Amino acid sequence: MTELPPDLFQTTVLATDGAARRTRFVTAHGIVETPCFMPVGTRATVKGVFPRDLRAIGSQIILANTFHLHLRPGEESIERLGGLHEYMRYDGPILTDSGGFQVFSLAELRKIDEHGVKFRSPVDGSLVDLTPEKSISIQRALGPDIVMAFDECPSADMDGERLRESMERTLRWLERCLSVGLKPHQALFPIVQGGMDAALRTESARRTLAVAGDAKGFAVGGLSVGESRELTYRMLDVSLAELPADRPRYFMGLGTPRDLVEAVDRGIDLFDCVLPTRNARNGRVFHPGGDLNLRNAAHAENPRPIQEDCDCPACKGGFSRAYLHHLAKQNEMLGGMLASLHNLRYLLRLCEEMREAISAGRWNDLKQRVLEQSESGEG
C-alpha cells in the first residue's frame, strides 16, 4: 500500500429491496461489497485455509482478534514485521475485534471497572490490564483497515441498573477510544449495546451517534449471546432504526445461512462468525437440503461430493463424502481444511446471491428459499 484512495471509506448504496441493501465501501486494501460475510482469522489465520484460497473462494474482508494477538505474539512484533497484512500474507481488507467479547467470555477470570478490564491471561496466567486506550493502541499497531471500539458486552440476562451502567460505560469508553489517533488508512467503528432492553438499545444508538456521528461505520454488539432468536431480531430492529443508512452496519457474530438472511432483511451489511470453520473441523458442513455430519456412517461409502452444484475446492475437486467421512473419522487435517473451504464458500456464495437478488428486486424470493431450506433436516 503506497497511496491511499481518494474516496477512502466512502460508502455507496447500490440497490435496496425493502430494508435489504447492496452497498460498496472503499478501504486502502480493496473494495468491499455487501452483504458480506467475514471469515474469522482469530490468531492471524483462518484455521486450515491458505490466504490465496480465501481470495479464490470470494473472501473480501477477514477478521482478526486484538485480544489473542496481544497475548501472543504481541502487537509490537507484528508491527515490526509489517503489520497484519504482511504478517499473514493477506492482501485484502482486515477488521480487528477489540477484545470486548473475549473479555465477556472470561467471566470467571476478569474484573471490569471504569478504568477497563483486568484479567488473568489464559496463556500464562499473568495479569493483563486492558483499557479502551490500550485496545485501540494495539489495533493501531496491528494495522487493520477497520478498528472496533472497546466495549462492555453484557450477558443476555443482565438487566436493570447493572445493564444501564454497562451501556453508559461503553459510551464513556467510546470517547476514550476516540482519543487515540489511528493510522491514515484506518477507521474506527463504534458498537451499539443495551442488552435485551429495547429502550436502552435505542438510547445507546442515539448517544453513540452523538459521540461519534462521523464514524465510517457502526456495529451492533451484545446479541447472539444466548438469547432466543426472536429476541435477537427484535433488539436488532430497534438498534438499526437509529443508525444511518449511508454507512456499513455490522452484526457481530452471525454464521448460519438463516441468520445472515434475517439480518440482511433488516438492513445489516456485514457479519462474522467462527461457526462455519469450527463446525467444519468437526465434520459438519452446510448443504441446501440440511446440514450434513460427515462423521455419520451413512456417508462411509457415498461417492457424491458434499453438494453437486457447489464450486468450492472440495466439491469441484471431486472429493467424495466417503473420503471426507474417512478424513473426519481419522481426524486428518485435510478433512477440516476441505470442509472449511466448503462452508466458507457456501456463505460467501450466499452473499453473492443476496447482492444479485437485491439488485434484481428478487430479495423476497431468495429469503423465502433460504428460510425453507433452514427448516430441512440432514441432507
N, C-alpha and C positions, 0 to 999 in steps of 0.2 A: 504494500500500500504506500504509494508515494504522494498522491494528491487526493484530497477529499472532494467528492462530487458536490457541485454547487447546490443541489437540492437535497442535501443530507437530511434524512428522516422525514422528508416530505411525504405525506400520505395522500393518495388519490383514491376516492371511492369510484370503482369502475362500473359497478352494477349493483342493484338491490332487487330483492324479490321478497316482499313483506319486510320483516326485520333482518332477514339473512342478507349478508353483504359480501361482495367481492371487492377487495381493496389491494392496493400496491403501496409499499413504502420502501424507501431507499436507505441502505446502510453503506458504510465505506467498503464493505466486503461483498456487496451484492444486493440485488433487489429481492424482496420477499413479497410473494402474492398470497393473499389469504382468501378463504380459510386455510390455515396452515398448521399441521402437527409438527412439533419439535421433538425429534428423538433426544433421549436423555443420555448425556455422557458425563455422569456424576463426577468421576475422578479423571476427567480429561480423556475419556474413552467411552464410546458407546460399546458396551461389552460384546466382544466377539465379532465386531464389524469394522472392516477397514474404512478409513476416511474416503478412499476412492469409491468404495461400494455405496457409501451413504449418498454421495453425489449421483451415482449411477441410478439409484432407485428413486431419486426425486427429492432428496432432502434439501431444503432451502436454508434452514437455520437449526442449530442444535443448542442444547442447554448443558452447562457445566455447573458445578456446585462450589460456592465460596467456602462453606464450612469444611468440607472434606479436603479441598485443595490447600486451605490454610493449614490444616493439621499435617498434611503430607502431600507434596514435598515442601510446601511453603510458597507463598506468592513471590517472595524475593527471588527465589531460584527460578521460577517460571518467567518472571520479568527479565532477569538477566539472560535467559535463553530465548528471548524474542517475543514473549507473551504467548497466550494460549494458542493463537492461530499457528504460529511457528512451532510451538512445543508439541502440539498434537497433529500437526501437518494437515489441518483442515482449513481450506481457503474460503469457506463461506461465512456468513454472519454467525455470531455466537452470543447467547444470552447467559448471564450467570444469576442463579438464585442467590439471595442474600444470606442464606443460612437460617432464616427465621423458622422455616418449617422443621429443619433438623433439630433446632433448639426445642421446638414444641414436642418432638418425639423423644427427647431426653428428659421426660418429666421427673424421673427419679434422681437425676444427676445434676440438675441445674437450679439456679436461683435467679429470678427476674426481679429487677428493681428499676428505678428511674434511670440509673446510670447505664444499664444494659443487662447483659446476661453473664453470669459466672457458672462454669460447669467443668466437670472432670472430663478430660479428653478420653474418648473411647479407645484411642490408640495406645497411650502410655500412662493414663491416669493423672497427668499433670493438670494444674489449674489453668483454665483458659478464660480470659476476660474479653468478651465480645460486645462492643458498643456500636451504635449506629455509625459513628465516625470511622471506627475500625473496619466495619463491614464494607463501607464504601471505599476506603483506602485499599483494602485487599482487592476489591473488584477493579479498582483503577489500575493496580499493578498487574492483575491478570490480563487486562486488556480486551475484554469482550466488547461487542458493539452496544449491547443493552445491559445496563446495570439495574438491579432491583433494589428498591428501598428496603431497609431493615425494619421489620415489623414484628409485632407480637401476634402469633397465631393462636387464637383461643380454642379450647376444646369445644366439641359440639354441645356439651351440656352446661357450659358456662352461661350464667345469666345474671340479671340484677346489677347491683353496683359494681361487682367484680368485672362484669362484661363491659360496662361503661368505662371503668378505669382502664381496661385493656385497650379499648378503642381510642380513648384520649391519649394514652401513652404512644400508640402507633402514630398519631398525628404529631405529637411532640418530637418523636424520633424522626419523622419525616423532615421536619425543619432542620434537625441536626444533620441528617443525610445530605440535605441541600447545601450545607455549609462547606462540604468537601468538594474541591474542584476536580473535574474529570478530565480525561484526555480529549483532544479535539474531536475524535471520531466516536465518542461515547455519548449515550443519553440515558437518563435515569427514568424508570417507570415507577410511580408511586403505587401503593397497594391499598385497596379499599377493604376494610374489615367491618366488624359489627356483629360477628357470630350469627346466631339464628334469630336475631331481633330485627324485624323489618325497619322499625323507626331508627335504630342505631345504624343500620346499613345506609339508609337514606342520608342521615346526618354525616356519617363518615365520608360518603362520596362528595357531598356538598362542601364539607370542610377541607377535604383533600384538594378539591378544585380551588378553594380559596387560598390554600398554601402553595399549590404547585399547578396553577391553571395553565401554564405554558409548557407543561410536560409533553414529551413527544408520544407518550402512550400511557395506558393505565392498566392495572391488573386488579382482578377480583380474587381475594385470598380468603382462607378460612372456610372453604367449602370442600366437600368430599372428604370430610374428616370423621365420618361415622354416622352422619345424619341420613335420614331417608332421602331417596331420590326426589320425591315430591317437594320436600323442604329445600333441598339444594336448588331446584329450579325456581322456587318462589323467592329465595334470597338472591338468586342471580338476577331475576327480573327487577327487583327493587333497586339493586345496585346499578344495573345498566341504565335504568331510567334517568339517572343523573349524570352519566358520563358522556362526554362529547362524541359525536358520531364521525368527526373528521380525523380521528386518530385511532391507532390499533387498541383493541380491548382484549385482554389476555386472561383466560381462566386457568388458574394454576392447579394442575393435577387431574387431567381427564385423559382416558386412554382406551375407551371402548367405542366401537362404531356408533352405537345408540347415543352415548353421552356426547360424542362430537356433534352429531346431527342435532340433538336437542339444544346444545349450546349455540350452534350457528343459527338455528331457528330463532334464537333470542337476541342475536346480534354480536356474538363473540367471534373474534378473528383468529386468535392464537391459543394453542393448548399444548401441554406436555404431559408425559406420564412414563414411569418405568414399567408399567404393566405389560406392554407388548413384548419387551425383551426379557423381562423376568419370567413371564409365562412361557415364552419360547424355550428358555433354558430348562424348563420343567416339562417340556413336551406338549404344551398347549398352543394351538395355532388357530388363527381366525379362518372361518370358512363361511360363505354366504348361506349355507344350509345349517349353520350352527357350528360353534367351535368344536375342534377335534382334540382329543387327548391321544397323542401318538404313542403313548405308553400302553394303551389298551391292546389286548391280544387280538382284537378284531382287525388290526392293521398289519399283523405279522407277515401276511403273505399277499398283501394288496399291492398290485403293480402300478396303481394310479398315482399321480402326483397329489399333493395336498389339494390343489384346485386346478382343473384342466385349463381354464382360460386366464390363469394368473401369469404375469410376465416377470415375476421375481426370479432370482437366480436358482432358487430351489425347484420351483415348478417348471420354469422354462428350461432349466438344465436337465430335466428328466429324472430327478431323484424321486424314487418311489416312496410311498407311505411305508412299505415294508422295510426299506433301508433306513428311513428316518426312525421307524419304530426300533429297529436294531440299535441305532446310534443312541437313542434316548434311553433304552434299557441298559445299555452298557456305559452310560454317562460319558460318551465320547464327545469331545469338544466340537467336532464338526456338526453334530446334531443340533446343538444350541445355536451355532453360527447360521446354519441354513434356516432354521425355524425363526430366528431373529430377523433375518433378511425378509422372509415371507411376511411376518407380522408387521414389520415397519412398512414394507411396500404396500401391504393391504390398506393401511391407514393413509399413507401418502397418496395412493391412487384414489381412495375415497375423497380426499381433499381436492384432487384434480377434478373428480366428477362433481363435487359440490360447486367448485368455481364455475365449471361449464354450465351446470344446471341453473345457477343464479343468473348467469349472463343470458341464458336462453329462456328465462321465465318458466323453468320447469322444476323449481325448487320443491314444491309440494309433492310432485311425483317421486322425486328421489328420496325425500324424507319418508314418505309412506313405505317405499320399498325397504329402506334400511330398518325402519321400526318393525315391519313384518318379519324380516329376517332375524331380528334380535329376539323374537319370540320362539324361534325354532329350537329344537333340541340339538343333540350332537349330529353332525352331518356324516 
